[in-house]
Amino acid sequence: MRRMAWFTLSLISLSACTVGPDFQRPQGPAVSQWTEPQGRQAASHADTGALEERWWEVFHDEQLSALTRRALTDNLDLKLASSRLQQSRAMRQVITAERYPNVNANGDYMRQRNSADGLSDPSGKNGRSAFNLWDVGFSAAWELDFWGRVKRETEAADATLQVAENDRRAVLLSVLADTAQDYIQLRGVQNTRAVTEQNLDVARHSLKLSQLRLADGVATDLDVAEAAAQVAAIEARLPDLQQRQDQLINALSLLMGEPPQALYAQLSKDAAVPQTQRQVAIGLPSQLAERRPDIRQAEARLHAATASIGVAKGDFYPRITLSGSLGSQAMQLSDLGSWGSRSFAFGPQFSLPIFNGGRLKGMLALREAQQQEAALAYQQTVLRAWHEIDDQLTRYNASQLRRDSLAEAVRQNQIALTTAQHQYVEGVADFVNVLTVQSALLATQEQWVESSTGVSLAMVGLYKALGGGWESVYPVQTARAD
């Protein structure tokens, strides 16, 4: 009994040992504040207020919010990512099952006849007749995880599941951003078309005016031809804008899981470009690693790679398995289950690798190299995230400055066009001045719409770079059921 107690205590102490390195969460760069864009600052800028989880609602556009809600439920990429996550959860369950005993129930019936010159014949007739053999029972096997190999496998499986969870979050973030960007671009195209149509009306008015002046003998055929050419040139812009609108509606239809042009009736009516708010809350720099799915995913891959080193090291140690069986065996069905038909077997088994041609050493070296790669990939992912955020902050600031400057250019060109038209009517200026100023006005108006759209697109890009939007839809699980 003393020897058995000593042996049991030894096994318990060994079971507390876990081979391989313990995962240490990597530390990101110590950045205390966001980098301010260089040069002149725009009116709207970022601050460290709490990042809005449902950031698409800051645009206060009901159509955009409705499309976003629909994409969250109907987008096929999201459904595919959810399916992959289910597969990862099932795979984790398969891997972690090794922690528990494997218990099976078995039974069989055989009608057989043994050789008279071979093995003994349980029928007692020296192989002269056949007999029945009934056999039922239970068997169990359980590997004692003395070295923590199975524990490390479970740890790696949990980390791999986190990779799949953050993959789905990354897909969600991409769908949210694509929906907002396509919708904003659609409204920008529609506003550009509206500006083009307004300029087309002005050009047609100028054409009529030149025709009337030609009839009165105060204009030339050249004036009429130039005015007609201006009308045709502006009209030529409209088909491309219509095509671009149809493409964006199709893109949104695809994001909603709908066939082409399914949203045409809903989205073809012109609406204003969603505008950003005065100040943009983007949270603290220290929260970035908690929020961006790609950083969380890189960390989970590093965790899995670290745990896999422990699995590879555990393969160097003996595997000890407790196995046993309990059953009943009889030649008559009526005797099955009786005390005399009982059978049992139990005892430990172990296997120790002695020679394998360097396979285990090669696997350990591979796992260690993969862990180094995962650590470098994490650093690269964090660095890329900071670059993306800095680029988007710069883009947001620059797009605002460009929009404000173009707004002034549009205002001045409108004044110039009105002046040129009056001078032409009074015979003071040539009609070429009217055409030149009108072309400049159309160009600056289109650029202003493009820049105004660019401000909102830069805002979407900034929120995407910050990694926000998935928290309320796919929150972090605080506990996981085995």
C-alpha positions as CSV (number, residue, x, y, z in Angstrom):
1,M,0.0,0.0,0.0
2,R,2.9,2.3,0.8
3,R,4.4,1.7,-2.6
4,M,1.1,2.2,-4.3
5,A,0.6,5.5,-2.4
6,W,4.1,6.7,-3.4
7,F,3.5,5.7,-7.0
8,T,0.2,7.6,-7.0
9,L,1.8,10.8,-5.5
10,S,4.6,10.6,-8.1
11,L,2.1,10.4,-10.9
12,I,0.2,13.4,-9.5
13,S,3.4,15.5,-9.2
14,L,4.3,14.6,-12.8
15,S,0.9,15.5,-14.1
16,A,1.5,19.1,-12.9
17,C,4.4,19.4,-15.4
18,T,3.6,21.0,-18.7
19,V,6.3,21.0,-21.3
20,G,6.9,23.9,-23.7
21,P,6.9,27.7,-23.3
22,D,3.9,29.5,-21.8
23,F,2.3,32.1,-24.0
24,Q,3.1,35.7,-23.1
25,R,0.9,38.2,-24.7
26,P,3.0,40.4,-27.0
27,Q,3.3,44.1,-26.1
28,G,2.4,46.6,-28.8
29,P,4.2,49.9,-29.4
30,A,4.0,52.3,-26.5
31,V,2.0,55.1,-28.3
32,S,0.2,57.5,-26.0
33,Q,-1.6,59.6,-28.6
34,W,-2.5,59.7,-32.3
35,T,-0.3,61.4,-34.7
36,E,-1.6,64.8,-36.0
37,P,-1.5,65.3,-39.7
38,Q,1.3,67.6,-40.9
39,G,0.5,71.1,-42.2
40,R,-2.7,73.0,-42.0
41,Q,-5.5,71.4,-39.9
42,A,-9.1,71.0,-41.1
43,A,-12.1,72.0,-39.1
44,S,-13.1,68.4,-38.3
45,H,-10.5,66.3,-36.6
46,A,-10.1,63.2,-34.5
47,D,-10.2,63.1,-30.7
48,T,-9.8,60.3,-28.1
49,G,-13.4,60.0,-27.2
50,A,-15.0,56.5,-27.1
51,L,-15.2,55.0,-30.6
52,E,-18.8,54.6,-31.7
53,E,-19.5,50.9,-32.2
54,R,-22.2,51.5,-34.8
55,W,-20.1,54.0,-36.6
56,W,-22.2,54.0,-39.7
57,E,-24.9,55.8,-37.7
58,V,-22.8,58.9,-37.3
59,F,-23.7,59.8,-40.9
60,H,-27.4,60.0,-39.9
61,D,-28.6,58.4,-43.1
62,E,-31.5,56.1,-42.7
63,Q,-31.0,54.4,-46.0
64,L,-27.4,53.6,-45.1
65,S,-28.4,52.3,-41.7
66,A,-31.1,50.1,-43.3
67,L,-28.6,48.7,-45.8
68,T,-26.1,48.0,-43.1
69,R,-28.6,46.1,-41.0
70,R,-29.6,44.0,-44.0
71,A,-26.0,43.2,-44.9
72,L,-25.5,41.9,-41.4
73,T,-28.1,39.3,-41.9
74,D,-28.1,38.5,-45.6
75,N,-24.5,38.9,-46.8
76,L,-23.1,35.6,-48.2
77,D,-19.5,36.3,-47.2
78,L,-20.6,36.6,-43.6
79,K,-22.5,33.4,-43.8
80,L,-19.5,31.6,-45.3
81,A,-17.3,33.0,-42.4
82,S,-19.9,31.8,-39.9
83,S,-19.8,28.4,-41.5
84,R,-16.0,28.3,-41.3
85,L,-16.3,29.2,-37.6
86,Q,-18.6,26.3,-37.0
87,Q,-16.1,24.0,-38.6
88,S,-13.4,25.4,-36.3
89,R,-15.5,24.8,-33.3
90,A,-16.2,21.3,-34.4
91,M,-12.5,20.7,-35.0
92,R,-11.7,22.0,-31.5
93,Q,-14.2,19.6,-30.0
94,V,-12.4,16.7,-31.9
95,I,-9.0,17.8,-30.6
96,T,-10.0,18.5,-27.0
97,A,-11.7,15.1,-26.7
98,E,-8.3,13.5,-25.9
99,R,-8.5,15.0,-22.4
100,Y,-11.3,12.6,-21.5
101,P,-11.4,8.8,-21.3
102,N,-12.6,6.9,-24.4
103,V,-15.4,4.5,-23.4
104,N,-17.0,2.1,-25.8
105,A,-19.7,-0.5,-25.5
106,N,-19.3,-3.6,-27.7
107,G,-21.0,-6.9,-28.4
108,D,-20.9,-9.6,-30.9
109,Y,-22.2,-13.1,-31.7
110,M,-20.3,-15.7,-33.6
111,R,-21.2,-19.2,-34.9
112,Q,-17.8,-20.9,-35.3
113,R,-16.0,-24.2,-35.4
114,N,-12.3,-24.7,-34.3
115,S,-9.7,-27.0,-35.7
116,A,-9.2,-30.3,-33.9
117,D,-5.5,-30.0,-34.4
118,G,-5.2,-26.3,-33.6
119,L,-6.4,-24.3,-30.7
120,S,-8.5,-25.8,-27.9
121,D,-12.1,-26.2,-28.7
122,P,-14.3,-24.6,-26.0
123,S,-17.1,-27.0,-27.1
124,G,-15.1,-29.9,-25.8
125,K,-15.7,-31.9,-29.0
126,N,-12.3,-31.5,-30.5
127,G,-13.5,-29.6,-33.5
128,R,-16.2,-32.1,-34.4
129,S,-19.0,-29.6,-34.2
130,A,-19.7,-25.9,-34.3
131,F,-20.7,-23.8,-31.3
132,N,-22.1,-20.3,-30.4
133,L,-20.1,-17.6,-28.7
134,W,-21.8,-14.5,-27.2
135,D,-19.7,-11.6,-26.0
136,V,-20.8,-8.2,-24.6
137,G,-19.0,-5.6,-22.5
138,F,-17.3,-2.2,-22.1
139,S,-13.8,-1.0,-22.8
140,A,-12.1,2.2,-21.8
141,A,-8.8,3.9,-22.4
142,W,-7.4,7.2,-21.1
143,E,-4.0,8.7,-21.8
144,L,-2.5,10.3,-18.6
145,D,-1.3,13.7,-19.6
146,F,1.8,13.7,-17.4
147,W,3.7,16.1,-19.6
148,G,0.9,18.4,-20.6
149,R,1.0,17.4,-24.3
150,V,-2.8,17.1,-24.5
151,K,-3.1,20.3,-22.5
152,R,-1.0,22.1,-25.1
153,E,-3.1,20.6,-27.9
154,T,-6.2,22.0,-26.2
155,E,-4.5,25.4,-25.8
156,A,-3.6,25.4,-29.5
157,A,-7.1,24.4,-30.5
158,D,-8.6,27.3,-28.4
159,A,-6.2,29.7,-30.1
160,T,-7.1,28.4,-33.5
161,L,-10.7,28.9,-32.7
162,Q,-9.9,32.5,-31.8
163,V,-8.3,32.9,-35.3
164,A,-11.6,31.8,-36.9
165,E,-13.7,34.0,-34.6
166,N,-11.6,37.1,-35.6
167,D,-11.7,36.0,-39.3
168,R,-15.4,36.4,-39.1
169,R,-15.1,39.7,-37.4
170,A,-12.7,40.8,-40.1
171,V,-15.2,39.8,-42.8
172,L,-17.9,41.7,-41.0
173,L,-15.7,44.8,-40.8
174,S,-15.0,44.5,-44.5
175,V,-18.7,44.1,-45.3
176,L,-19.6,47.2,-43.2
177,A,-17.0,49.3,-44.9
178,D,-17.9,48.1,-48.4
179,T,-21.5,48.8,-47.8
180,A,-20.8,52.3,-46.6
181,Q,-18.3,53.1,-49.3
182,D,-20.5,51.8,-52.2
183,Y,-23.5,53.7,-50.8
184,I,-21.5,57.0,-50.4
185,Q,-20.0,56.6,-53.9
186,L,-23.5,56.0,-55.3
187,R,-24.7,59.2,-53.8
188,G,-21.6,61.0,-55.1
189,V,-22.3,59.8,-58.6
190,Q,-25.9,60.9,-58.4
191,N,-24.9,64.3,-57.2
192,T,-22.3,64.6,-60.0
193,R,-25.0,63.7,-62.5
194,A,-27.3,66.3,-61.0
195,V,-24.6,68.9,-61.3
196,T,-24.0,67.8,-64.9
197,E,-27.7,68.1,-65.7
198,Q,-27.8,71.6,-64.2
199,N,-24.8,72.6,-66.4
200,L,-26.5,71.0,-69.4
201,D,-29.5,73.2,-68.8
202,V,-27.2,76.2,-68.7
203,A,-25.5,75.1,-71.9
204,R,-28.8,74.6,-73.7
205,H,-29.9,78.1,-72.5
206,S,-26.6,79.5,-73.9
207,L,-27.3,77.6,-77.2
208,K,-30.7,79.2,-77.5
209,L,-29.3,82.6,-76.7
210,S,-26.6,82.3,-79.4
211,Q,-29.3,81.1,-81.9
212,L,-31.5,84.2,-81.1
213,R,-28.5,86.5,-81.4
214,L,-27.6,84.9,-84.7
215,A,-31.2,85.5,-85.9
216,D,-30.8,89.2,-84.8
217,G,-27.5,89.4,-86.7
218,V,-25.4,90.1,-83.6
219,A,-23.8,86.6,-83.4
220,T,-22.0,84.3,-85.8
221,D,-22.3,80.7,-86.9
222,L,-19.2,80.0,-84.9
223,D,-20.9,81.0,-81.7
224,V,-23.8,78.7,-82.4
225,A,-21.5,75.8,-83.3
226,E,-19.4,76.3,-80.2
227,A,-22.6,76.4,-78.0
228,A,-23.9,73.2,-79.7
229,A,-20.6,71.5,-79.2
230,Q,-20.7,72.4,-75.5
231,V,-24.2,70.9,-75.1
232,A,-23.1,67.7,-76.8
233,A,-19.9,67.5,-74.7
234,I,-21.9,67.8,-71.5
235,E,-24.5,65.3,-72.7
236,A,-21.7,62.8,-73.3
237,R,-20.9,62.7,-69.6
238,L,-24.3,61.4,-68.6
239,P,-24.1,57.8,-70.0
240,D,-20.9,57.1,-68.0
241,L,-22.5,58.4,-64.9
242,Q,-25.6,56.2,-65.4
243,Q,-23.4,53.2,-65.9
244,R,-21.4,54.0,-62.8
245,Q,-24.7,54.3,-60.8
246,D,-25.9,50.9,-62.1
247,Q,-22.6,49.3,-61.2
248,L,-22.8,50.6,-57.6
249,I,-26.4,49.5,-57.2
250,N,-25.3,46.1,-58.4
251,A,-22.4,46.1,-55.9
252,L,-24.8,46.9,-53.1
253,S,-27.2,44.2,-54.3
254,L,-24.4,41.7,-54.2
255,L,-23.5,42.7,-50.6
256,M,-27.2,42.2,-49.7
257,G,-27.2,38.7,-51.3
258,E,-29.6,39.9,-54.0
259,P,-29.6,39.5,-57.8
260,P,-28.5,42.4,-60.1
261,Q,-30.6,45.6,-60.0
262,A,-32.7,44.2,-57.1
263,L,-32.2,47.5,-55.3
264,Y,-32.6,49.8,-58.3
265,A,-36.1,51.1,-57.3
266,Q,-34.9,51.7,-53.8
267,L,-31.6,53.5,-54.6
268,S,-32.0,55.1,-58.0
269,K,-33.6,58.2,-56.6
270,D,-31.0,60.9,-56.0
271,A,-30.1,61.7,-52.4
272,A,-27.4,63.8,-50.7
273,V,-24.0,62.4,-49.9
274,P,-23.9,61.4,-46.2
275,Q,-21.8,64.0,-44.4
276,T,-19.5,63.5,-41.4
277,Q,-19.9,65.1,-38.0
278,R,-17.8,68.0,-36.6
279,Q,-15.6,65.9,-34.4
280,V,-14.6,62.3,-34.8
281,A,-14.1,60.1,-31.7
282,I,-11.6,57.4,-32.5
283,G,-10.7,56.0,-29.0
284,L,-7.3,55.6,-27.4
285,P,-4.3,54.2,-29.1
286,S,-3.9,51.5,-26.4
287,Q,-7.3,50.1,-27.5
288,L,-6.2,49.3,-31.0
289,A,-4.9,45.8,-30.3
290,E,-8.2,44.9,-28.6
291,R,-10.3,46.2,-31.5
292,R,-8.7,45.4,-34.8
293,P,-9.6,41.8,-35.8
294,D,-6.4,41.3,-37.8
295,I,-4.3,42.1,-34.7
296,R,-6.4,39.8,-32.5
297,Q,-6.0,37.2,-35.2
298,A,-2.2,37.5,-35.4
299,E,-2.0,37.3,-31.6
300,A,-4.2,34.1,-31.7
301,R,-1.9,32.6,-34.4
302,L,1.1,33.4,-32.2
303,H,-0.6,31.7,-29.2
304,A,-1.4,28.6,-31.3
305,A,2.2,28.4,-32.6
306,T,3.6,28.7,-29.1
307,A,1.3,26.0,-27.7
308,S,2.3,23.7,-30.7
309,I,5.9,23.8,-29.4
310,G,4.7,22.2,-26.2
311,V,2.9,19.5,-28.2
312,A,6.1,18.8,-30.2
313,K,8.2,18.6,-27.0
314,G,5.6,16.3,-25.4
315,D,6.1,13.8,-28.2
316,F,9.6,13.2,-26.8
317,Y,8.2,11.8,-23.5
318,P,6.5,8.5,-22.8
319,R,2.8,8.2,-23.4
320,I,1.1,6.3,-20.6
321,T,-2.4,5.0,-21.1
322,L,-4.8,3.3,-18.7
323,S,-7.0,0.8,-20.4
324,G,-9.4,-1.8,-19.3
325,S,-12.4,-3.9,-20.2
326,L,-15.4,-5.5,-18.5
327,G,-17.8,-7.9,-20.1
328,S,-19.5,-11.2,-20.2
329,Q,-18.8,-14.1,-22.5
330,A,-20.8,-17.3,-22.9
331,M,-21.6,-20.1,-25.3
332,Q,-25.3,-20.0,-24.5
333,L,-27.4,-16.8,-24.6
334,S,-29.0,-17.8,-21.3
335,D,-25.6,-17.9,-19.6
336,L,-24.7,-14.4,-20.8
337,G,-24.6,-12.0,-17.8
338,S,-24.1,-14.7,-15.2
339,W,-21.4,-14.5,-12.6
340,G,-19.4,-17.3,-14.2
341,S,-19.4,-15.6,-17.7
342,R,-17.7,-12.4,-16.4
343,S,-14.4,-11.3,-17.9
344,F,-12.2,-8.3,-17.2
345,A,-8.8,-6.9,-18.0
346,F,-7.1,-3.7,-16.9
347,G,-3.6,-2.2,-16.7
348,P,-1.3,0.6,-17.8
349,Q,0.4,0.8,-21.2
350,F,3.3,3.0,-22.2
351,S,5.2,3.8,-25.4
352,L,8.5,5.6,-25.5
353,P,10.1,6.8,-28.8
354,I,13.6,5.5,-29.2
355,F,14.5,5.9,-32.9
356,N,12.5,7.8,-35.5
357,G,15.1,9.1,-37.9
358,G,15.0,12.7,-36.5
359,R,11.3,13.2,-37.1
360,L,10.6,14.5,-33.6
361,K,13.5,16.9,-33.7
362,G,12.5,18.1,-37.1
363,M,8.9,18.7,-35.9
364,L,10.2,20.6,-32.9
365,A,12.4,22.8,-35.1
366,L,9.5,23.4,-37.4
367,R,7.2,24.5,-34.6
368,E,9.8,26.8,-33.2
369,A,10.4,28.4,-36.6
370,Q,6.6,28.8,-37.1
371,Q,6.4,30.5,-33.7
372,Q,9.1,32.9,-34.7
373,E,7.3,33.6,-38.0
374,A,4.0,34.2,-36.1
375,A,5.8,36.7,-33.8
376,L,7.2,38.6,-36.7
377,A,3.8,38.5,-38.4
378,Y,2.2,40.0,-35.3
379,Q,4.7,42.9,-35.3
380,Q,4.1,43.5,-39.0
381,T,0.3,43.5,-38.5
382,V,0.5,46.0,-35.7
383,L,2.9,48.2,-37.6
384,R,0.7,48.1,-40.7
385,A,-2.3,49.0,-38.6
386,W,-0.6,52.2,-37.4
387,H,0.4,53.1,-40.9
388,E,-3.1,52.6,-42.1
389,I,-4.6,54.8,-39.4
390,D,-2.0,57.5,-40.0
391,D,-2.7,57.4,-43.7
392,Q,-6.5,57.7,-43.1
393,L,-6.1,60.6,-40.7
394,T,-4.0,62.4,-43.3
395,R,-6.5,61.6,-46.0
396,Y,-9.4,62.8,-43.9
397,N,-7.6,66.1,-43.2
398,A,-6.5,66.6,-46.8
399,S,-9.9,65.8,-48.3
400,Q,-11.6,68.4,-46.1
401,L,-9.1,71.1,-47.1
402,R,-9.5,70.2,-50.7
403,R,-13.3,70.3,-50.4
404,D,-13.3,73.7,-48.7
405,S,-11.0,75.2,-51.4
406,L,-13.1,73.8,-54.2
407,A,-16.2,75.2,-52.6
408,E,-14.7,78.6,-52.9
409,A,-13.6,77.9,-56.5
410,V,-17.2,76.9,-57.4
411,R,-18.5,80.1,-55.9
412,Q,-16.1,82.3,-57.8
413,N,-16.8,80.4,-61.1
414,Q,-20.5,80.9,-60.6
415,I,-19.9,84.6,-60.3
416,A,-17.6,84.5,-63.3
417,L,-20.2,82.7,-65.4
418,T,-22.9,85.2,-64.6
419,T,-20.6,88.1,-65.4
420,A,-19.5,86.5,-68.7
421,Q,-23.1,85.9,-69.8
422,H,-24.0,89.5,-69.1
423,Q,-21.0,90.8,-71.0
424,Y,-21.8,88.5,-73.9
425,V,-25.4,89.7,-74.0
426,E,-24.2,93.3,-73.9
427,G,-21.7,92.6,-76.7
428,V,-18.7,93.4,-74.5
429,A,-17.2,89.9,-74.4
430,D,-16.7,87.1,-76.8
431,F,-18.9,83.9,-76.5
432,V,-15.6,81.9,-76.1
433,N,-15.4,83.5,-72.6
434,V,-18.8,82.1,-71.7
435,L,-17.8,78.6,-72.8
436,T,-14.5,78.7,-71.0
437,V,-16.0,79.9,-67.8
438,Q,-18.9,77.3,-68.0
439,S,-16.4,74.5,-68.6
440,A,-14.4,75.6,-65.6
441,L,-17.5,75.8,-63.5
442,L,-18.6,72.3,-64.4
443,A,-15.1,70.9,-63.7
444,T,-14.9,72.6,-60.3
445,Q,-18.4,71.5,-59.4
446,E,-17.6,67.9,-60.3
447,Q,-14.4,68.1,-58.3
448,W,-16.3,69.6,-55.3
449,V,-18.8,66.7,-55.3
450,E,-15.9,64.2,-55.7
451,S,-14.0,65.9,-52.8
452,S,-17.2,66.0,-50.6
453,T,-17.7,62.3,-51.3
454,G,-14.0,61.8,-50.5
455,V,-14.4,63.3,-47.1
456,S,-17.1,60.7,-46.2
457,L,-15.1,57.9,-47.8
458,A,-12.0,58.9,-45.8
459,M,-14.2,58.7,-42.6
460,V,-15.3,55.2,-43.5
461,G,-11.6,54.2,-44.2
462,L,-10.6,55.6,-40.8
463,Y,-13.3,53.6,-39.0
464,K,-12.2,50.5,-40.9
465,A,-8.6,51.1,-40.0
466,L,-9.5,51.5,-36.4
467,G,-11.3,48.1,-36.6
468,G,-14.6,49.2,-35.1
469,G,-18.1,48.0,-35.7
470,W,-18.0,44.3,-34.9
471,E,-18.2,44.5,-31.1
472,S,-22.0,44.7,-30.8
473,V,-22.6,42.0,-33.5
474,Y,-19.9,39.4,-32.6
475,P,-18.8,40.2,-29.1
476,V,-15.9,38.6,-27.4
477,Q,-16.9,35.4,-25.6
478,T,-16.1,35.5,-21.9
479,A,-16.5,31.8,-21.4
480,R,-16.5,28.8,-23.7
481,A,-18.4,25.6,-23.2
482,D,-16.3,22.4,-23.7
